[in-house]
Amino acid sequence: MHRVGAIPRAAQSGIPFILNTGRTVEHWHTRTKTGQVPILEKMSPSAWLEMNPRDAIRLNLKQHDKVTLVSRRGRVPNLELRITEIIAPGQVFMPFHFVETNANQITQSAFDPISREPNYKQCAVKVESAMEKK
């Protein structure tokens, strides 16, 4: 791990987006408890990626397409794309609750020099159509 600098810049070396990871209302942490609750699991059974419509149009992606998220550190395949105005252009969002699509596989290994807390919240990523890789 290395010290945290500025939030990672996008548009470097073909990695044009900033990924923000976070919680959903249906699940808590890695779903060890909430994953056992049928109604919550039915409402949110798997991870997804949210993207602004302008970015989706630029990448020729459509609602519910399967995409792969790629960073310098790794990749998370087979995410359902959700297109929404809630996400700013140049950014994407993915929940971190799902071990099958572990967001921490692609986030940076930086940490805060005082608290030693890792920065698993954001990193630079690119989005690829999962259909291209078949």
C-alpha positions in Angstrom: 0.0 0.0 0.0 1.0 3.6 -0.5 0.0 6.9 0.8 -3.1 8.6 -0.4 -2.6 11.5 -2.7 -5.3 13.3 -4.6 -8.4 11.5 -5.7 -7.3 9.6 -8.9 -7.6 11.5 -12.1 -9.5 10.0 -14.9 -8.6 10.2 -18.6 -5.1 8.9 -18.0 -3.8 6.1 -20.1 -7.2 5.2 -21.5 -8.9 5.0 -18.1 -11.6 7.7 -18.5 -13.9 7.3 -15.4 -13.7 7.7 -11.7 -15.4 4.8 -9.9 -17.2 5.5 -6.6 -18.1 2.5 -4.5 -20.8 2.6 -1.8 -23.7 1.1 0.0 -27.2 0.4 -1.1 -30.3 0.6 1.1 -31.0 -3.1 0.9 -27.6 -4.5 2.1 -25.0 -3.9 4.8 -21.3 -4.6 4.3 -20.8 -8.0 2.6 -24.4 -9.2 3.0 -23.5 -11.8 5.7 -26.8 -10.9 7.4 -28.8 -9.0 4.9 -28.1 -11.6 2.2 -30.1 -14.1 4.4 -33.2 -11.9 4.2 -35.3 -13.1 1.2 -37.0 -9.8 0.5 -33.7 -7.8 0.5 -32.0 -10.4 -1.6 -34.9 -10.3 -4.1 -34.7 -6.5 -4.2 -30.9 -6.5 -4.8 -29.5 -9.9 -5.7 -26.3 -8.8 -7.5 -24.0 -5.9 -8.2 -24.5 -3.4 -11.0 -22.8 -0.4 -12.5 -24.4 3.0 -12.7 -23.4 5.4 -15.5 -24.5 8.8 -16.9 -26.5 8.6 -20.1 -24.1 10.8 -22.0 -21.2 8.4 -21.2 -23.3 5.4 -22.2 -24.2 6.9 -25.5 -20.5 7.7 -26.2 -19.6 4.0 -25.4 -22.6 2.7 -27.4 -23.9 1.0 -24.2 -27.6 0.5 -23.4 -29.6 -0.1 -20.2 -29.0 -3.6 -18.8 -26.0 -4.4 -21.0 -23.4 -6.5 -19.3 -20.1 -4.6 -18.8 -16.7 -5.3 -17.4 -15.1 -2.7 -15.1 -11.3 -2.5 -15.5 -8.6 -0.6 -13.4 -4.8 -0.8 -13.2 -5.3 -3.2 -10.3 -7.8 -5.7 -11.7 -11.2 -6.3 -13.4 -14.8 -7.1 -12.3 -16.8 -8.8 -15.1 -20.4 -9.2 -15.9 -22.0 -6.2 -14.2 -25.5 -5.1 -15.3 -25.4 -1.5 -16.5 -27.9 1.0 -15.1 -28.1 4.3 -16.9 -29.1 7.2 -14.7 -28.8 11.0 -14.5 -28.0 10.6 -10.8 -24.4 9.9 -11.8 -22.3 12.8 -13.1 -20.6 12.4 -16.5 -17.1 10.9 -16.1 -18.1 9.0 -13.0 -19.5 5.5 -12.4 -20.9 3.9 -9.2 -20.8 0.3 -8.0 -22.1 -1.2 -4.7 -19.4 -3.0 -2.7 -21.7 -5.6 -1.0 -21.2 -8.5 -3.4 -18.3 -11.0 -3.0 -19.0 -12.4 -6.5 -18.2 -8.9 -8.0 -15.8 -7.6 -5.3 -15.2 -3.9 -5.9 -12.1 -4.0 -3.8 -10.4 -6.1 -6.5 -10.1 -3.0 -8.6 -9.9 -0.1 -6.2 -6.5 1.5 -5.4 -4.2 0.2 -2.6 -3.6 3.7 -1.2 -4.2 4.5 2.4 -4.5 7.5 4.7 -1.1 8.1 6.3 -2.5 9.0 9.7 -5.4 6.5 10.2 -4.0 3.9 7.9 -7.5 3.5 6.5 -7.4 2.1 3.0 -9.0 4.1 0.2 -11.5 1.6 -1.2 -13.9 4.4 -2.2 -12.7 5.5 -5.6 -10.2 4.8 -8.4 -9.8 5.4 -12.1 -11.5 2.8 -14.3 -12.6 2.0 -17.8 -15.8 0.3 -18.8 -15.9 -2.3 -21.5 -18.9 -4.1 -23.0 -18.8 -7.7 -21.8 -20.2 -8.7 -25.2 -16.9 -7.6 -26.8 -14.9 -10.1 -24.8 -16.9 -13.2 -25.8 
